[in-house]
């Protein structure tokens, strides 16, 4: 049960720490995007030599890709990317 629910609070904290403009939306939607990436990613066993590395890629690729795509989509939908602090508009 912990593996099923862990992405939600972790995603919320990551979005908050990244100072995303719509961090609650990113935190709630990103785990679903991560789950979708899990189902479409290839078998890494034929690409890498170590079995542990293939397991790490199976976990890391959906987490990074799903979070990044969700953050980009929320920034585009809410249109607050240029207003966020840290973006140099000069």
N, CA, C and O atoms as a Tinker XYZ file with bonds, in Angstrom:
   360  protein
     1  N      0.821000   -1.183000    0.000000    73     2
     2  CA     0.000000    0.000000    0.000000    64     1     3
     3  C      0.872000    1.257000    0.000000    63     2     4     5
     4  O      0.500000    2.271000   -0.590000    81     3
     5  N      2.015000    1.191000    0.652000    73     3     6
     6  CA     2.904000    2.354000    0.714000    64     5     7
     7  C      3.443000    2.710000   -0.664000    63     6     8     9
     8  O      3.601000    3.888000   -0.985000    81     7
     9  N      3.730000    1.689000   -1.491000    73     7    10
    10  CA     4.230000    1.969000   -2.836000    64     9    11
    11  C      3.155000    2.627000   -3.702000    63    10    12    13
    12  O      3.473000    3.407000   -4.600000    81    11
    13  N      1.911000    2.322000   -3.441000    73    11    14
    14  CA     0.825000    2.903000   -4.231000    64    13    15
    15  C      0.542000    4.347000   -3.825000    63    14    16    17
    16  O      0.173000    5.163000   -4.670000    81    15
    17  N      0.707000    4.669000   -2.556000    73    15    18
    18  CA     0.375000    6.007000   -2.079000    64    17    19
    19  C      1.571000    6.932000   -1.920000    63    18    20    21
    20  O      1.385000    8.142000   -1.789000    81    19
    21  N      2.777000    6.416000   -1.927000    73    19    22
    22  CA     3.968000    7.232000   -1.721000    64    21    23
    23  C      4.181000    8.301000   -2.789000    63    22    24    25
    24  O      4.646000    9.385000   -2.436000    81    23
    25  N      3.874000    8.076000   -4.072000    73    23    26
    26  CA     4.115000    9.136000   -5.055000    64    25    27
    27  C      3.328000   10.418000   -4.818000    63    26    28    29
    28  O      3.777000   11.488000   -5.228000    81    27
    29  N      2.175000   10.346000   -4.173000    73    27    30
    30  CA     1.357000   11.546000   -3.985000    64    29    31
    31  C      2.010000   12.560000   -3.042000    63    30    32    33
    32  O      2.192000   13.709000   -3.445000    81    31
    33  N      2.370000   12.196000   -1.813000    73    31    34
    34  CA     3.020000   13.203000   -0.967000    64    33    35
    35  C      4.410000   13.583000   -1.464000    63    34    36    37
    36  O      4.817000   14.737000   -1.330000    81    35
    37  N      5.136000   12.638000   -2.032000    73    35    38
    38  CA     6.463000   12.961000   -2.554000    64    37    39
    39  C      6.380000   13.931000   -3.716000    63    38    40    41
    40  O      7.214000   14.829000   -3.836000    81    39
    41  N      5.395000   13.764000   -4.563000    73    39    42
    42  CA     5.210000   14.668000   -5.685000    64    41    43
    43  C      4.779000   16.054000   -5.211000    63    42    44    45
    44  O      5.216000   17.064000   -5.762000    81    43
    45  N      3.926000   16.100000   -4.195000    73    43    46
    46  CA     3.493000   17.393000   -3.647000    64    45    47
    47  C      4.690000   18.144000   -3.050000    63    46    48    49
    48  O      4.841000   19.345000   -3.277000    81    47
    49  N      5.520000   17.458000   -2.303000    73    47    50
    50  CA     6.695000   18.091000   -1.699000    64    49    51
    51  C      7.678000   18.535000   -2.779000    63    50    52    53
    52  O      8.237000   19.628000   -2.690000    81    51
    53  N      7.895000   17.711000   -3.789000    73    51    54
    54  CA     8.817000   18.080000   -4.872000    64    53    55
    55  C      8.314000   19.299000   -5.634000    63    54    56    57
    56  O      9.103000   20.174000   -5.990000    81    55
    57  N      7.022000   19.366000   -5.886000    73    55    58
    58  CA     6.460000   20.522000   -6.588000    64    57    59
    59  C      6.554000   21.778000   -5.730000    63    58    60    61
    60  O      6.806000   22.864000   -6.252000    81    59
    61  N      6.356000   21.644000   -4.435000    73    59    62
    62  CA     6.467000   22.792000   -3.531000    64    61    63
    63  C      7.909000   23.282000   -3.459000    63    62    64    65
    64  O      8.163000   24.485000   -3.519000    81    63
    65  N      8.856000   22.347000   -3.331000    73    63    66
    66  CA    10.263000   22.731000   -3.258000    64    65    67
    67  C     10.779000   23.299000   -4.580000    63    66    68    69
    68  O     11.695000   24.121000   -4.586000    81    67
    69  N     10.201000   22.872000   -5.686000    73    67    70
    70  CA    10.593000   23.410000   -6.988000    64    69    71
    71  C      9.962000   24.765000   -7.247000    63    70    72    73
    72  O     10.262000   25.415000   -8.249000    81    71
    73  N      9.078000   25.198000   -6.336000    73    71    74
    74  CA     8.408000   26.492000   -6.424000    64    73    75
    75  C      7.604000   26.638000   -7.711000    63    74    76    77
    76  O      7.637000   27.674000   -8.374000    81    75
    77  N      6.889000   25.581000   -8.041000    73    75    78
    78  CA     6.037000   25.632000   -9.222000    64    77    79
    79  C      4.797000   26.459000   -8.916000    63    78    80    81
    80  O      4.293000   26.422000   -7.793000    81    79
    81  N      4.300000   27.202000   -9.896000    73    79    82
    82  CA     3.153000   28.067000   -9.632000    64    81    83
    83  C      1.891000   27.304000   -9.259000    63    82    84    85
    84  O      1.113000   27.790000   -8.438000    81    83
    85  N      1.666000   26.166000   -9.813000    73    83    86
    86  CA     0.466000   25.370000   -9.531000    64    85    87
    87  C      0.874000   24.068000   -8.858000    63    86    88    89
    88  O      0.519000   22.986000   -9.326000    81    87
    89  N      1.620000   24.168000   -7.760000    73    87    90
    90  CA     2.195000   22.964000   -7.168000    64    89    91
    91  C      1.161000   21.966000   -6.649000    63    90    92    93
    92  O      1.433000   20.767000   -6.708000    81    91
    93  N     -0.006000   22.378000   -6.145000    73    91    94
    94  CA    -0.959000   21.336000   -5.725000    64    93    95
    95  C     -1.485000   20.510000   -6.908000    63    94    96    97
    96  O     -1.689000   19.302000   -6.786000    81    95
    97  N     -1.699000   21.165000   -8.038000    73    95    98
    98  CA    -2.170000   20.430000   -9.221000    64    97    99
    99  C     -1.106000   19.481000   -9.737000    63    98   100   101
   100  O     -1.407000   18.350000  -10.117000    81    99
   101  N      0.130000   19.935000   -9.750000    73    99   102
   102  CA     1.227000   19.064000  -10.191000    64   101   103
   103  C      1.367000   17.881000   -9.249000    63   102   104   105
   104  O      1.565000   16.751000   -9.696000    81   103
   105  N      1.266000   18.126000   -7.960000    73   103   106
   106  CA     1.399000   17.062000   -6.972000    64   105   107
   107  C      0.322000   16.002000   -7.070000    63   106   108   109
   108  O      0.571000   14.832000   -6.778000    81   107
   109  N     -0.858000   16.395000   -7.473000    73   107   110
   110  CA    -1.950000   15.428000   -7.589000    64   109   111
   111  C     -1.966000   14.691000   -8.923000    63   110   112   113
   112  O     -2.370000   13.530000   -8.975000    81   111
   113  N     -1.537000   15.337000   -9.992000    73   111   114
   114  CA    -1.625000   14.735000  -11.324000    64   113   115
   115  C     -0.365000   13.945000  -11.687000    63   114   116   117
   116  O     -0.451000   12.971000  -12.435000    81   115
   117  N      0.785000   14.339000  -11.179000    73   115   118
   118  CA     2.048000   13.698000  -11.556000    64   117   119
   119  C      2.082000   12.188000  -11.299000    63   118   120   121
   120  O      2.598000   11.466000  -12.152000    81   119
   121  N      1.566000   11.662000  -10.180000    73   119   122
   122  CA     1.605000   10.204000  -10.009000    64   121   123
   123  C      0.840000    9.437000  -11.095000    63   122   124   125
   124  O      1.218000    8.320000  -11.448000    81   123
   125  N     -0.226000   10.031000  -11.620000    73   123   126
   126  CA    -0.955000    9.368000  -12.691000    64   125   127
   127  C     -0.151000    9.380000  -13.992000    63   126   128   129
   128  O     -0.184000    8.414000  -14.755000    81   127
   129  N      0.567000   10.467000  -14.241000    73   127   130
   130  CA     1.449000   10.521000  -15.409000    64   129   131
   131  C      2.593000    9.523000  -15.254000    63   130   132   133
   132  O      3.014000    8.896000  -16.226000    81   131
   133  N      3.093000    9.380000  -14.030000    73   131   134
   134  CA     4.155000    8.406000  -13.777000    64   133   135
   135  C      3.662000    6.981000  -14.049000    63   134   136   137
   136  O      4.387000    6.164000  -14.616000    81   135
   137  N      2.450000    6.699000  -13.648000    73   135   138
   138  CA     1.872000    5.378000  -13.886000    64   137   139
   139  C      1.711000    5.117000  -15.382000    63   138   140   141
   140  O      1.940000    3.997000  -15.838000    81   139
   141  N      1.326000    6.120000  -16.140000    73   139   142
   142  CA     1.190000    5.962000  -17.588000    64   141   143
   143  C      2.545000    5.693000  -18.238000    63   142   144   145
   144  O      2.636000    4.883000  -19.161000    81   143
   145  N      3.592000    6.359000  -17.770000    73   143   146
   146  CA     4.928000    6.146000  -18.330000    64   145   147
   147  C      5.430000    4.749000  -17.995000    63   146   148   149
   148  O      6.162000    4.157000  -18.788000    81   147
   149  N      5.058000    4.211000  -16.844000    73   147   150
   150  CA     5.477000    2.850000  -16.473000    64   149   151
   151  C      4.997000    1.844000  -17.516000    63   150   152   153
   152  O      5.717000    0.908000  -17.865000    81   151
   153  N      3.781000    2.044000  -18.010000    73   151   154
   154  CA     3.225000    1.083000  -18.950000    64   153   155
   155  C      3.761000    1.218000  -20.368000    63   154   156   157
   156  O      3.683000    0.260000  -21.138000    81   155
   157  N      4.301000    2.373000  -20.740000    73   155   158
   158  CA     4.784000    2.546000  -22.118000    64   157   159
   159  C      6.296000    2.467000  -22.252000    63   158   160   161
   160  O      6.805000    2.508000  -23.372000    81   159
   161  N      7.027000    2.355000  -21.160000    73   159   162
   162  CA     8.483000    2.321000  -21.271000    64   161   163
   163  C      8.965000    0.939000  -21.717000    63   162   164   165
   164  O      8.294000   -0.064000  -21.478000    81   163
   165  N     10.127000    0.893000  -22.364000    73   163   166
   166  CA    10.640000   -0.384000  -22.882000    64   165   167
   167  C     11.247000   -1.243000  -21.772000    63   166   168   169
   168  O     11.365000   -0.818000  -20.623000    81   167
   169  N     11.620000   -2.439000  -22.146000    73   167   170
   170  CA    12.315000   -3.335000  -21.236000    64   169   171
   171  C     13.792000   -2.946000  -21.216000    63   170   172   173
   172  O     14.476000   -3.050000  -22.234000    81   171
   173  N     14.280000   -2.501000  -20.068000    73   171   174
   174  CA    15.660000   -2.030000  -19.978000    64   173   175
   175  C     16.660000   -3.162000  -19.832000    63   174   176   177
   176  O     17.867000   -2.926000  -19.900000    81   175
   177  N     16.191000   -4.383000  -19.633000    73   175   178
   178  CA    17.093000   -5.520000  -19.475000    64   177   179
   179  C     17.971000   -5.761000  -20.690000    63   178   180   181
   180  O     19.101000   -6.230000  -20.554000    81   179
   181  N     17.467000   -5.448000  -21.875000    73   179   182
   182  CA    18.265000   -5.642000  -23.088000    64   181   183
   183  C     19.178000   -4.451000  -23.368000    63   182   184   185
   184  O     20.072000   -4.562000  -24.208000    81   183
   185  N     18.990000   -3.341000  -22.708000    73   183   186
   186  CA    19.799000   -2.147000  -22.949000    64   185   187
   187  C     20.991000   -2.039000  -22.013000    63   186   188   189
   188  O     22.046000   -1.548000  -22.413000    81   187
   189  N     20.840000   -2.488000  -20.779000    73   187   190
   190  CA    21.907000   -2.347000  -19.790000    64   189   191
   191  C     22.379000   -3.723000  -19.357000    63   190   192   193
   192  O     21.666000   -4.716000  -19.502000    81   191
   193  N     23.598000   -3.766000  -18.822000    73   191   194
   194  CA    24.171000   -5.064000  -18.472000    64   193   195
   195  C     23.753000   -5.533000  -17.081000    63   194   196   197
   196  O     23.624000   -6.736000  -16.856000    81   195
   197  N     23.540000   -4.618000  -16.152000    73   195   198
   198  CA    23.212000   -5.017000  -14.790000    64   197   199
   199  C     21.717000   -5.111000  -14.554000    63   198   200   201
   200  O     20.947000   -4.277000  -15.029000    81   199
   201  N     21.313000   -6.139000  -13.814000    73   199   202
   202  CA    19.887000   -6.297000  -13.509000    64   201   203
   203  C     19.405000   -5.230000  -12.533000    63   202   204   205
   204  O     18.262000   -4.782000  -12.620000    81   203
   205  N     20.272000   -4.819000  -11.601000    73   203   206
   206  CA    19.895000   -3.763000  -10.661000    64   205   207
   207  C     19.723000   -2.428000  -11.369000    63   206   208   209
   208  O     18.826000   -1.658000  -11.027000    81   207
   209  N     20.572000   -2.146000  -12.352000    73   207   210
   210  CA    20.448000   -0.905000  -13.104000    64   209   211
   211  C     19.139000   -0.867000  -13.883000    63   210   212   213
   212  O     18.516000    0.190000  -13.993000    81   211
   213  N     18.721000   -1.988000  -14.417000    73   211   214
   214  CA    17.442000   -2.042000  -15.125000    64   213   215
   215  C     16.286000   -1.756000  -14.168000    63   214   216   217
   216  O     15.322000   -1.092000  -14.550000    81   215
   217  N     16.368000   -2.243000  -12.938000    73   215   218
   218  CA    15.334000   -1.956000  -11.941000    64   217   219
   219  C     15.328000   -0.474000  -11.573000    63   218   220   221
   220  O     14.264000    0.131000  -11.443000    81   219
   221  N     16.512000    0.108000  -11.406000    73   219   222
   222  CA    16.589000    1.532000  -11.084000    64   221   223
   223  C     16.012000    2.381000  -12.214000    63   222   224   225
   224  O     15.330000    3.372000  -11.953000    81   223
   225  N     16.275000    2.011000  -13.453000    73   223   226
   226  CA    15.711000    2.744000  -14.584000    64   225   227
   227  C     14.199000    2.582000  -14.642000    63   226   228   229
   228  O     13.487000    3.522000  -14.997000    81   227
   229  N     13.707000    1.404000  -14.297000    73   227   230
   230  CA    12.263000    1.153000  -14.292000    64   229   231
   231  C     11.549000    2.063000  -13.292000    63   230   232   233
   232  O     10.391000    2.425000  -13.499000    81   231
   233  N     12.231000    2.431000  -12.220000    73   231   234
   234  CA    11.650000    3.306000  -11.207000    64   233   235
   235  C     11.928000    4.779000  -11.512000    63   234   236   237
   236  O     11.031000    5.611000  -11.375000    81   235
   237  N     13.143000    5.115000  -11.921000    73   235   238
   238  CA    13.549000    6.516000  -12.069000    64   237   239
   239  C     12.977000    7.188000  -13.309000    63   238   240   241
   240  O     12.597000    8.358000  -13.246000    81   239
   241  N     12.906000    6.492000  -14.417000    73   239   242
   242  CA    12.437000    7.119000  -15.658000    64   241   243
   243  C     10.988000    7.599000  -15.542000    63   242   244   245
   244  O     10.712000    8.736000  -15.924000    81   243
   245  N     10.059000    6.802000  -15.041000    73   243   246
   246  CA     8.694000    7.329000  -14.893000    64   245   247
   247  C      8.597000    8.482000  -13.898000    63   246   248   249
   248  O      7.817000    9.410000  -14.107000    81   247
   249  N      9.375000    8.437000  -12.825000    73   247   250
   250  CA     9.311000    9.507000  -11.826000    64   249   251
   251  C      9.764000   10.830000  -12.419000    63   250   252   253
   252  O      9.095000   11.849000  -12.248000    81   251
   253  N     10.870000   10.825000  -13.100000    73   251   254
   254  CA    11.393000   12.063000  -13.684000    64   253   255
   255  C     10.526000   12.527000  -14.849000    63   254   256   257
   256  O     10.174000   13.704000  -14.927000    81   255
   257  N     10.187000   11.632000  -15.735000    73   255   258
   258  CA     9.407000   12.002000  -16.914000    64   257   259
   259  C      7.992000   12.439000  -16.550000    63   258   260   261
   260  O      7.513000   13.459000  -17.045000    81   259
   261  N      7.335000   11.694000  -15.706000    73   259   262
   262  CA     5.968000   12.038000  -15.321000    64   261   263
   263  C      5.886000   13.360000  -14.587000    63   262   264   265
   264  O      4.976000   14.149000  -14.841000    81   263
   265  N      6.818000   13.618000  -13.681000    73   263   266
   266  CA     6.811000   14.874000  -12.942000    64   265   267
   267  C      7.107000   16.052000  -13.860000    63   266   268   269
   268  O      6.453000   17.091000  -13.771000    81   267
   269  N      8.086000   15.894000  -14.738000    73   267   270
   270  CA     8.456000   16.981000  -15.641000    64   269   271
   271  C      7.345000   17.301000  -16.624000    63   270   272   273
   272  O      7.039000   18.471000  -16.852000    81   271
   273  N      6.740000   16.283000  -17.207000    73   271   274
   274  CA     5.652000   16.524000  -18.153000    64   273   275
   275  C      4.438000   17.158000  -17.481000    63   274   276   277
   276  O      3.795000   18.027000  -18.069000    81   275
   277  N      4.121000   16.742000  -16.281000    73   275   278
   278  CA     2.993000   17.320000  -15.562000    64   277   279
   279  C      3.269000   18.770000  -15.188000    63   278   280   281
   280  O      2.382000   19.615000  -15.314000    81   279
   281  N      4.470000   19.072000  -14.733000    73   279   282
   282  CA     4.822000   20.454000  -14.392000    64   281   283
   283  C      4.765000   21.344000  -15.626000    63   282   284   285
   284  O      4.280000   22.473000  -15.549000    81   283
   285  N      5.250000   20.857000  -16.753000    73   283   286
   286  CA     5.196000   21.630000  -17.999000    64   285   287
   287  C      3.753000   21.856000  -18.437000    63   286   288   289
   288  O      3.390000   22.962000  -18.837000    81   287
   289  N      2.934000   20.815000  -18.363000    73   287   290
   290  CA     1.537000   20.943000  -18.766000    64   289   291
   291  C      0.785000   21.928000  -17.870000    63   290   292   293
   292  O      0.009000   22.744000  -18.368000    81   291
   293  N      1.002000   21.861000  -16.573000    73   291   294
   294  CA     0.327000   22.795000  -15.663000    64   293   295
   295  C      0.807000   24.224000  -15.893000    63   294   296   297
   296  O      0.008000   25.157000  -15.818000    81   295
   297  N      2.086000   24.411000  -16.168000    73   295   298
   298  CA     2.594000   25.757000  -16.450000    64   297   299
   299  C      1.976000   26.304000  -17.729000    63   298   300   301
   300  O      1.650000   27.489000  -17.803000    81   299
   301  N      1.813000   25.454000  -18.731000    73   299   302
   302  CA     1.202000   25.910000  -19.977000    64   301   303
   303  C     -0.291000   26.178000  -19.808000    63   302   304   305
   304  O     -0.815000   27.141000  -20.368000    81   303
   305  N     -0.971000   25.339000  -19.046000    73   303   306
   306  CA    -2.407000   25.518000  -18.862000    64   305   307
   307  C     -2.744000   26.739000  -18.004000    63   306   308   309
   308  O     -3.682000   27.479000  -18.304000    81   307
   309  N     -1.980000   26.940000  -16.947000    73   307   310
   310  CA    -2.276000   28.043000  -16.056000    64   309   311
   311  C     -1.602000   29.338000  -16.486000    63   310   312   313
   312  O     -1.956000   30.405000  -15.982000    81   311
   313  N     -0.640000   29.275000  -17.405000    73   311   314
   314  CA     0.009000   30.452000  -17.950000    64   313   315
   315  C      0.772000   31.289000  -16.959000    63   314   316   317
   316  O      0.878000   32.503000  -17.133000    81   315
   317  N      1.303000   30.679000  -15.931000    73   315   318
   318  CA     2.030000   31.425000  -14.912000    64   317   319
   319  C      3.532000   31.197000  -14.992000    63   318   320   321
   320  O      4.239000   31.536000  -14.043000    81   319
   321  N      4.039000   30.652000  -16.055000    73   319   322
   322  CA     5.463000   30.342000  -16.137000    64   321   323
   323  C      6.305000   31.612000  -16.140000    63   322   324   325
   324  O      7.376000   31.639000  -15.533000    81   323
   325  N      5.844000   32.659000  -16.809000    73   323   326
   326  CA     6.625000   33.896000  -16.876000    64   325   327
   327  C      6.539000   34.696000  -15.588000    63   326   328   329
   328  O      7.400000   35.543000  -15.349000    81   327
   329  N      5.536000   34.464000  -14.749000    73   327   330
   330  CA     5.363000   35.219000  -13.519000    64   329   331
   331  C      6.061000   34.584000  -12.328000    63   330   332   333
   332  O      6.161000   35.204000  -11.270000    81   331
   333  N      6.540000   33.368000  -12.482000    73   331   334
   334  CA     7.113000   32.674000  -11.331000    64   333   335
   335  C      8.433000   33.314000  -10.930000    63   334   336   337
   336  O      9.173000   33.790000  -11.791000    81   335
   337  N      8.738000   33.335000   -9.636000    73   335   338
   338  CA     9.996000   33.930000   -9.200000    64   337   339
   339  C     11.155000   33.067000   -9.673000    63   338   340   341
   340  O     11.067000   31.839000   -9.714000    81   339
   341  N     12.208000   33.719000  -10.019000    73   339   342
   342  CA    13.377000   33.010000  -10.504000    64   341   343
   343  C     13.500000   33.021000  -12.010000    63   342   344   345
   344  O     14.549000   32.658000  -12.542000    81   343
   345  N     12.464000   33.424000  -12.706000    73   343   346
   346  CA    12.528000   33.524000  -14.153000    64   345   347
   347  C     12.944000   34.942000  -14.495000    63   346   348   349
   348  O     12.269000   35.903000  -14.124000    81   347
   349  N     14.050000   35.070000  -15.200000    73   347   350
   350  CA    14.552000   36.386000  -15.571000    64   349   351
   351  C     13.824000   36.874000  -16.821000    63   350   352   353
   352  O     13.948000   36.272000  -17.887000    81   351
   353  N     13.076000   37.948000  -16.695000    73   351   354
   354  CA    12.302000   38.465000  -17.818000    64   353   355
   355  C     12.995000   39.622000  -18.502000    63   354   356   357
   356  O     12.431000   40.222000  -19.416000    81   355
   357  N     14.204000   39.949000  -18.083000    73   355   358
   358  CA    14.911000   41.089000  -18.677000    64   357   359
   359  C     15.548000   40.752000  -19.983000    63   358   360
   360  O     16.179000   41.609000  -20.602000    81   359
